[in-house]
Amino acid sequence: MDRYHCPMMRQLQEVSFALVELNLYLDNYPTNQQALADFNNLSQKYLELKTMYEAQYGPLANFGYAPSQYPWQWVCEPWPWE
């Protein structure tokens, strides 16, 4: 199973989607404490999933979000289209 079709990636996508929705909701209802608690809980879950994913498959994004080990390891396998 490649890194783009694993259950962990699916979980990241689902949590990311929920975070965007909660972000939009909180823009309109900033005093909703339950929505804010849900957002904070999902943010923590996202960071945990992202850390596990990147440890197994490598960084999800460039531009400082995921430091590299030595030597530089942005992509150590063929790109998805190769």
C-alpha positions, 0 to 999 in steps of 0.5 A, a space after each residue: 500500500 502506498 502512502 497516498 492510499 493508506 488508512 492514516 492518510 484517509 484519517 488525516 483528510 477527514 480530520 482536516 475537513 472537519 477542522 476547516 468546517 469548524 473554522 468556518 463555523 467559529 468565524 460566525 459563532 466565535 463564542 460557541 465553547 463546544 465548537 471551540 473545544 471540538 476544534 482544539 481536540 481535532 487540532 491535537 488529533 491532526 498533529 498526532 496523526 501528521 507526526 505518525 504519518 510523516 515518521 512512516 512516509 515522509 513529509 506532507 508539505 514543504 516550506 518549513 512544516 516538516 524538518 528533514 533528517 540528514 541527508 535531505 529527504 524530501 522525496 526518497 521514492 518515485 513521485 506518484 506519477 512515475 
